[in-house]
């Protein structure tokens, strides 16, 4: 009969095996059932009134900062359609003059009031006058567009002019001055800053 080898004595176990057994364990006690249920019931994100109010106040402050920055013409807050030195030049070019388009809204209000007058001649001629005025406004928009493109070619070079400057200037020219965004940086009759 062959002898079976004797089991190693407890002292014969290598020293680094204890390090292996501690590394394989999870290193923390198992949470109780009550702790696990409490963790499931607790929301992942705190839902307190103070946190909501703080987030709302921060968002309002950021919006106000962006609104003020855009109104002032700060490039960091401008939308893509208003960014760049050529768009700034066009805004200054349009803002330094008076355009018929600025009076379209007041003219429409006058026509609305004229419709309340119980005279068909007054109503008819007020509408005719409004359409004639709009015809002149469109003409002013076309002339402004042509002048802006010509001035931009002189300032920035023939081949470097962005597309859409004429339309951009025409749309700005029909806005009432105090409603324009970014706000005008040039007074009427002044020289463009850029």
Secondary structure, DSSP 8 states (H G I E B T S, - for coil): ---------GGGS-TTHHHHHHHHS-SS----HHHHHHHHHS-SS---HHHHHHHHHHHHHHHHHHHHHHHHT-TTTS-GGG-SHHHHHHHHHHHTS--GGGGHHHHHHHHHHHTTSS-HHHHHHHHHHHHHHHHHHHHHHHHHHHHHHHHHHHHH-GGG--TTHHHHHHHHHTS-GGG-SS---S-TT-----
